[in-house]
Amino acid sequence: MKPVLSPTAEDPEWRIRGMESRDQGRVFEIERGCFPSAWTHTVLAQVIATPHMRTFVVEEGEVVQGFVIVGTEAGVVHIWNLAVAQEARRRGLGTALLSRVLHLARLERFKTVALSVREGNLGAQLAYRRAGFRAINIRHLGYGDEDAYEMRLDLDPGGASASASA
């Protein structure tokens, strides 16, 4: 059984659960609506089936409104993709997905969470900085047509972030 984060008292309309194959169509729609170079159906299906990947969706009612895809390698949790449907933004769903990933990383005693973000995606950069991530590198044309900031959050064994907020 995949872990589930239940709704909070403030937001009883949403829940986070493990992504299932039935979610792929909606996840692909969200992906295409959020990213200029979206993953294909085939790539998405392969990623979901990869054993070291974790995938979660956030639902409002019965509708998937966002997702996160996370991999682990060499003791690092890497957030490969986190997206919320345009019509569901600014309601805390992306923050909830990120919080779920960080919670699991701490439970499983990972020391580092890493991700990359487009230079032009200021909203995501700010959200990650609020969560304690810091930019550690710039990859020139990391997204093919745009530079990417590589960001990292160092976790301590007690569960608190060791990174200073930027």
One Martini backbone bead per residue (centre of mass of N, CA, C, O) as a GRO file, in nm:
protein
  166
    1MET     BB    1   0.096   0.036   0.023
    2LYS     BB    2   0.054   0.363  -0.023
    3PRO     BB    3   0.102   0.654   0.091
    4VAL     BB    4  -0.099   0.889   0.292
    5LEU     BB    5  -0.219   1.221   0.291
    6SER     BB    6  -0.426   1.383   0.470
    7PRO     BB    7  -0.634   1.602   0.531
    8THR     BB    8  -0.695   1.894   0.666
    9ALA     BB    9  -0.888   2.101   0.847
   10GLU     BB   10  -0.850   2.339   0.629
   11ASP     BB   11  -0.841   2.093   0.381
   12PRO     BB   12  -1.086   1.858   0.310
   13GLU     BB   13  -1.060   1.839  -0.029
   14TRP     BB   14  -0.775   1.695   0.003
   15ARG     BB   15  -0.527   1.450  -0.131
   16ILE     BB   16  -0.258   1.222  -0.087
   17ARG     BB   17  -0.127   0.985  -0.330
   18GLY     BB   18  -0.051   0.737  -0.507
   19MET     BB   19   0.026   0.671  -0.813
   20GLU     BB   20  -0.164   0.562  -1.091
   21SER     BB   21  -0.235   0.449  -1.399
   22ARG     BB   22  -0.511   0.616  -1.414
   23ASP     BB   23  -0.344   0.905  -1.395
   24GLN     BB   24  -0.179   0.959  -1.660
   25GLY     BB   25  -0.362   1.146  -1.825
   26ARG     BB   26  -0.375   1.384  -1.622
   27VAL     BB   27  -0.073   1.421  -1.582
   28PHE     BB   28  -0.018   1.490  -1.878
   29GLU     BB   29  -0.191   1.743  -1.887
   30ILE     BB   30  -0.035   1.897  -1.672
   31GLU     BB   31   0.240   1.883  -1.802
   32ARG     BB   32   0.158   2.036  -2.068
   33GLY     BB   33   0.054   2.299  -1.905
   34CYS     BB   34   0.356   2.358  -1.760
   35PHE     BB   35   0.551   2.244  -1.996
   36PRO     BB   36   0.722   2.292  -2.288
   37SER     BB   37   0.884   1.999  -2.227
   38ALA     BB   38   0.713   1.742  -2.221
   39TRP     BB   39   0.644   1.447  -2.141
   40THR     BB   40   0.571   1.152  -2.247
   41HIS     BB   41   0.382   0.883  -2.210
   42THR     BB   42   0.617   0.682  -2.211
   43VAL     BB   43   0.798   0.815  -2.003
   44LEU     BB   44   0.595   0.824  -1.775
   45ALA     BB   45   0.550   0.515  -1.755
   46GLN     BB   46   0.847   0.446  -1.694
   47VAL     BB   47   0.879   0.611  -1.437
   48ILE     BB   48   0.651   0.478  -1.271
   49ALA     BB   49   0.794   0.178  -1.305
   50THR     BB   50   1.028   0.264  -1.142
   51PRO     BB   51   1.151   0.152  -0.844
   52HIS     BB   52   1.309   0.435  -0.739
   53MET     BB   53   1.031   0.563  -0.773
   54ARG     BB   54   0.816   0.831  -0.671
   55THR     BB   55   0.453   0.877  -0.677
   56PHE     BB   56   0.229   1.164  -0.665
   57VAL     BB   57  -0.097   1.282  -0.582
   58VAL     BB   58  -0.338   1.549  -0.597
   59GLU     BB   59  -0.666   1.578  -0.466
   60GLU     BB   60  -0.984   1.714  -0.565
   61GLY     BB   61  -1.171   1.511  -0.478
   62GLU     BB   62  -1.154   1.332  -0.796
   63VAL     BB   63  -0.924   1.537  -0.888
   64VAL     BB   64  -0.636   1.573  -1.043
   65GLN     BB   65  -0.399   1.862  -0.966
   66GLY     BB   66  -0.127   1.695  -0.900
   67PHE     BB   67   0.240   1.628  -0.896
   68VAL     BB   68   0.508   1.388  -0.807
   69ILE     BB   69   0.857   1.313  -0.889
   70VAL     BB   70   1.075   1.067  -0.733
   71GLY     BB   71   1.419   1.008  -0.665
   72THR     BB   72   1.687   0.771  -0.585
   73GLU     BB   73   2.044   0.848  -0.525
   74ALA     BB   74   2.309   0.825  -0.335
   75GLY     BB   75   2.128   0.955  -0.084
   76VAL     BB   76   1.934   1.112  -0.286
   77VAL     BB   77   1.674   1.328  -0.335
   78HIS     BB   78   1.489   1.365  -0.644
   79ILE     BB   79   1.313   1.617  -0.802
   80TRP     BB   80   1.179   1.586  -1.120
   81ASN     BB   81   0.860   1.654  -1.061
   82LEU     BB   82   0.640   1.948  -1.020
   83ALA     BB   83   0.277   1.984  -1.045
   84VAL     BB   84   0.010   2.224  -1.115
   85ALA     BB   85  -0.271   2.311  -1.211
   86GLN     BB   86  -0.367   2.610  -1.308
   87GLU     BB   87  -0.663   2.601  -1.161
   88ALA     BB   88  -0.499   2.503  -0.865
   89ARG     BB   89  -0.356   2.741  -0.783
   90ARG     BB   90  -0.298   2.896  -0.473
   91ARG     BB   91  -0.380   2.630  -0.250
   92GLY     BB   92  -0.120   2.437  -0.150
   93LEU     BB   93  -0.052   2.179  -0.325
   94GLY     BB   94   0.254   2.203  -0.377
   95THR     BB   95   0.336   2.223  -0.082
   96ALA     BB   96   0.221   1.947  -0.002
   97LEU     BB   97   0.400   1.777  -0.185
   98LEU     BB   98   0.670   1.875  -0.073
   99SER     BB   99   0.616   1.793   0.223
  100ARG     BB  100   0.594   1.493   0.168
  101VAL     BB  101   0.880   1.450   0.066
  102LEU     BB  102   1.030   1.560   0.317
  103HIS     BB  103   0.909   1.365   0.517
  104LEU     BB  104   1.016   1.103   0.385
  105ALA     BB  105   1.315   1.176   0.386
  106ARG     BB  106   1.336   1.190   0.695
  107LEU     BB  107   1.230   0.907   0.766
  108GLU     BB  108   1.468   0.779   0.564
  109ARG     BB  109   1.741   0.946   0.616
  110PHE     BB  110   1.797   1.167   0.438
  111LYS     BB  111   2.023   1.445   0.358
  112THR     BB  112   1.914   1.508   0.052
  113VAL     BB  113   1.756   1.755  -0.163
  114ALA     BB  114   1.690   1.771  -0.517
  115LEU     BB  115   1.683   2.020  -0.791
  116SER     BB  116   1.531   2.175  -1.078
  117VAL     BB  117   1.494   2.513  -1.227
  118ARG     BB  118   1.377   2.745  -1.399
  119GLU     BB  119   1.469   3.066  -1.437
  120GLY     BB  120   1.155   3.167  -1.506
  121ASN     BB  121   1.047   3.016  -1.229
  122LEU     BB  122   0.975   3.208  -0.969
  123GLY     BB  123   0.760   3.063  -0.802
  124ALA     BB  124   0.926   2.807  -0.748
  125GLN     BB  125   1.175   2.934  -0.626
  126LEU     BB  126   1.029   3.057  -0.381
  127ALA     BB  127   0.913   2.796  -0.266
  128TYR     BB  128   1.188   2.657  -0.221
  129ARG     BB  129   1.309   2.872  -0.037
  130ARG     BB  130   1.092   2.851   0.186
  131ALA     BB  131   1.187   2.538   0.233
  132GLY     BB  132   1.532   2.580   0.214
  133PHE     BB  133   1.640   2.613  -0.047
  134ARG     BB  134   1.941   2.626  -0.258
  135ALA     BB  135   2.148   2.757  -0.474
  136ILE     BB  136   2.441   2.581  -0.645
  137ASN     BB  137   2.365   2.612  -0.961
  138ILE     BB  138   2.424   2.671  -1.315
  139ARG     BB  139   2.266   2.553  -1.611
  140HIS     BB  140   2.337   2.587  -1.921
  141LEU     BB  141   2.067   2.505  -2.089
  142GLY     BB  142   1.915   2.279  -1.904
  143TYR     BB  143   1.631   2.311  -2.097
  144GLY     BB  144   1.769   2.401  -2.385
  145ASP     BB  145   1.622   2.718  -2.363
  146GLU     BB  146   1.712   2.722  -2.050
  147ASP     BB  147   1.811   2.787  -1.760
  148ALA     BB  148   1.929   2.620  -1.454
  149TYR     BB  149   1.856   2.561  -1.122
  150GLU     BB  150   2.032   2.422  -0.872
  151MET     BB  151   1.890   2.260  -0.587
  152ARG     BB  152   1.921   2.248  -0.216
  153LEU     BB  153   1.854   2.027   0.070
  154ASP     BB  154   1.957   2.001   0.395
  155LEU     BB  155   1.942   1.732   0.621
  156ASP     BB  156   1.885   1.633   0.936
  157PRO     BB  157   1.833   1.369   1.152
  158GLY     BB  158   1.604   1.540   1.318
  159GLY     BB  159   1.445   1.705   1.059
  160ALA     BB  160   1.594   1.955   1.018
  161SER     BB  161   1.711   2.213   0.861
  162ALA     BB  162   2.046   2.313   0.762
  163SER     BB  163   1.949   2.540   0.600
  164ALA     BB  164   1.954   2.847   0.508
  165SER     BB  165   1.764   3.095   0.443
  166ALA     BB  166   1.739   3.313   0.153
   0.00000   0.00000   0.00000
